[in-house]
Amino acid sequence: MAAGLGILAACGAFCATALPARAQTLRVALRGDVDTLDPALSQTFMGTVVYTGLCDKLFDIDEHLNIVPMLALSHESPDPKTVVIHLRPGVLFQDGEPMDAAAVKFSLDRDLDQPGSFRRSEVAMVDHVDVVDPLTVRVALKQASAPFVAQLTDRAGMMVSPKAVREQGAGFALHPVCAGPFRFVERVAQDHITLERFDRYWDAKDVHFDRVVYQIMPDSTVRLTNLQAGATDLVEQIAPTDVPAVEASPKLKIVKSDSLGYQGLTFNVGNGKGADSPIGRDARVRRAFELSIDRDALIGVVFNGLYEPTAQAISPVSPFNLPGLKPPARDVAAAKKLLAEAGVTGRVPVSLGIINSPLNRQVGEVIQSMAAEAGFDVKVVAMEIGSGLAALHSGDFQVFQIGWSGLLDPDSDTWAFLHGGGPMNYAAFANADVDRLLDEARATDDVAKRRALYGAVWKIVGVEEPIVYLWTTRNIAGLAKRVAGYRSLADGLVRLQGVSFSN
């Protein structure tokens, strides 16, 4: 009965619209809601999962982290400050407008100029974009940029219809129009997002569903129950503790891949009133908090030991990862000594924000228990995604447990979070040496040099501790056995091309 109620609770308004077309409908369970359906304004991984069905990119990645063509056929750099992009012919937006060089210029200019754009820092190296001919774009850069083309494998490379943007203005997110395999139909917040097949899609032969419904299910138990009951076909992330149950079912399967992402703790060190606390003012208090946490034990309890402890934002699957950089072991005595050196007396009050879900609450409670032994009095504050992002931007937090799904180039995992003025520098961390190192890493394509530059960043971050990196995630999708052709790549996105129901 409880399982049945879970299915009904998660189903909501979606059941009335999606279930009649079940044979041609793929139902995808997401672990959280989407913030916005405008790629330029998006901050969440869940949004990017939905965009993957809605908005093709200029380039994509493959299983080996190579950049591969998508809306673009190829690119070349005649000099270090110029990138010429050749486009795929015959591509249409979902409103029937051509996806041509003028549209690419429009989208890249919008990433730079749109108020509130979170893509601005990703394409900030662009000086201007020229239309050479209908299928050729020339991008002039302010300086040589190693990550520029890699940025176009994610939201910065998602092209939007100029006509739709001009007609809808600020309401574009309510009815987005892109050049992906499925077009937008409806969104019911906290419940579902529905897309329908775009018949004039350039790669229509690889699209096998009439409809995709993304079901919002923050509770991992509800996601598992719906998958077991056949009410969901694909769960984009199975909780590690639920993996044995999926593997034991003859009707289900698991598809795993190593991830580019991480989870950690962001400390407010300069973002408004929230920074005015012992843990915000003194790096020794932040270090003591880190030393109170046993990463291995936390991962073992909450994630069945399937994740890996880390001390950096760059995943081990990346060539820019420093394999010798290991996180400190738990040391309660050292933590107490640091608190004494900082002049902190009594128990240290700490507000720990989390995005509301059963797994995140469990993480918060484990940290709360561990930190208590070192002298911290942790209050766990659970927020919905919209409230959490608002708190991060406004500085209405002391510590927030949040992470990043990870992207192809390490610039995407570092610059926006650690550079002064970075759009996701929620800590308001400011360090001139870190800014210089991150800027230098952007300007060279030498892997060894960039790895060394990021290593220097980790040394400073390890002392100042605006972010404490806790673990590297893994992509663990749960699927009905009949779902064929699904690929799990390092970015964890749900790519729908080639996916079908087997007979």
C-alpha positions, 0 to 999 in steps of 0.5 A: 500500500505504501509503495502504491501511494508513493507511485500515486504521489509522484505521478500527479498531473502527469498521469492524466496526460502521459499514460494514454500514449504509454507504448510510445512514451519514455518516462524519465524520473529526475531526482529534482526539479528544474530551475528554468527552461532557458539554457542561458539562465540555467544553473541546475543539472536537472535542467541540463538533463531536460535540455538534452532532449530539447536543445541540441548543442554545437558539439557533444562529447563521446565515451572517451571525452572526445569532442564530437560534431552535433549541430556543427560539423567541424571547426578549425583555428586559423590562429590562436584567437580565431575559431571557425565553425562549420554548421550542419546543413538543413537543421531547423528549430522546432518553430520551423526557422533555420538553425543557421550561422545567424542563429548561432551568432544570436545565441552566442551574443545572447549568452554574453548579453542576456541579463542574468546569463550564467553562460557569460563567464563560459564564453567571456573570451569571445570578442565578437561573432561574424557570419561568414556565410549561412553555414559558417561562423567566425568567432574572434576571441579576446585571447587564446582560450583552451576551454572555448570549444569544450564550453560549446558541448554544454549549455553555452553551445545550445542554440535557441530560436531567435524568432522565439526569443524576440517574440517571447522576450522574458517569457522564453523559458515558459515555452523554449524553442531549440533545435533538439529531437523533442519540442516543449509541450508543458511543465507542471512545477514539481511534477513533470515536464513533457516533450513531444517528438519534433518530426523535422529533427535533423537526425530523426532516424535515431529518435524512437519515441513520440513523447518523453515525460520527465517526472520529478521525484526527489525521494530515491525510494519513490524513484525505485518504487516507480521503476520496480512497478513499471510506472517509470522507464528510466531513473537518471540517478539510482541511490547507491544503496538501491543498486542491489535491489535494481540488480536483483530484479529480472525486469530492471538493469543498471548502467553506470559510468564514472562521473565528472562531478563532485559534491562538497561544502561551500563556506560563506566567506564574504557574501553578505551577512551570512559570512559574519560568523566564526566559520565565515571569518576564520579559515582555521574554523573551516579547517576544523570543520573539515577535519571533523568529517570522515569522508570514507564513513560518510560515503559508506553510510549514505552511498554504500561506498560507491563514491570516492573521497576527493580534495579537488573539483576535477574528477579522476577521469579528467587528464587534469586531475592531480592523483596525488592530492588526497583529502585529510583524514578525520582528526577530531583532536586537531580540529579542537586544537584549531578552534582553540587557536582561533579563540573560539569558546564553547560550542560553535553554531553552524547553519548547514544548508542542503537541497531538500531530499532524503539522501541530502538530509542523511548527508546533513545528519551524518555531518551534524553528528561527526562535527558535534564531536569536535565542538560544532553545533550544526543545524541542518536547514533543508531548502527546495532548489529555488530557495536554495539557489536564492540563498546561495546568491544572496548570501543567506547561508553559512555553509551549504552542501552542494556540488557540481555535475562536472563538465568536459573542461576543468575551467567549467568546474573551477572558474565560475566558483572560485574566481572573483566575480564568478557567477557561481562564486557563492562563497564570495571568495576573493584571492588575486593569486587564484584569479591569476592562476585560473586565468592563466589556465584558460590561456594555455592548451598544454595539459601539463601546464594547466594541471600544474596551474590547477594544482597551485589553485588547490594549494591555496583553496586548501588553506583558505577553504571557501569550498571543501570537496568531499566526494566524486560522484558516479552516474548510476542510471536504473532502467527497465530491461526493455529500454535499449540503446542507452549510453551513460557518459561522464557528464551523466546526461540522458541522451535520447538519440538511439534509445528505444524499447526492445521487442 
